[in-house]
Amino acid sequence: MGKTQVADKDRPDLERLEVAVKAAGHVGIGTAALHEKTDIAPERIRSLFKNHFSKVERTTDTSPTGGIHADRWVYRPTPAEIAKPHEAKRGR
């Protein structure tokens, strides 16, 4: 199934999730930790990221501490977000 635009009812949850993943930095955050931070069910987290366009990418944690492979979500900035600090240095 392809990714779709975000419905108005899903937008607040997806935005909260993106903020939490972005705050985790380049190492990302697992589904369980996202659930603890946002109180959104793990199934809904996976569904939102899997089915809707998002700045978050799914990876698999292949060496987890509990021994079970798990989803890890990593924020991928847009080209405009990457360029913003560089443009500020050049005085644009």
Rosetta blueprint (number, residue, H / E / L):
1 M L
2 G L
3 K L
4 T E
5 Q L
6 V L
7 A L
8 D L
9 K L
10 D L
11 R H
12 P H
13 D H
14 L H
15 E H
16 R H
17 L H
18 E H
19 V H
20 A H
21 V H
22 K H
23 A H
24 A H
25 G H
26 H H
27 V H
28 G L
29 I E
30 G E
31 T H
32 A H
33 A H
34 L H
35 H H
36 E H
37 K H
38 T H
39 D L
40 I L
41 A L
42 P H
43 E H
44 R H
45 I H
46 R H
47 S H
48 L H
49 F H
50 K H
51 N H
52 H E
53 F L
54 S L
55 K L
56 V E
57 E E
58 R E
59 T E
60 T E
61 D E
62 T L
63 S L
64 P L
65 T L
66 G L
67 G L
68 I L
69 H L
70 A E
71 D E
72 R E
73 W E
74 V E
75 Y E
76 R L
77 P L
78 T L
79 P H
80 A H
81 E H
82 I H
83 A H
84 K H
85 P H
86 H H
87 E H
88 A H
89 K H
90 R L
91 G L
92 R L
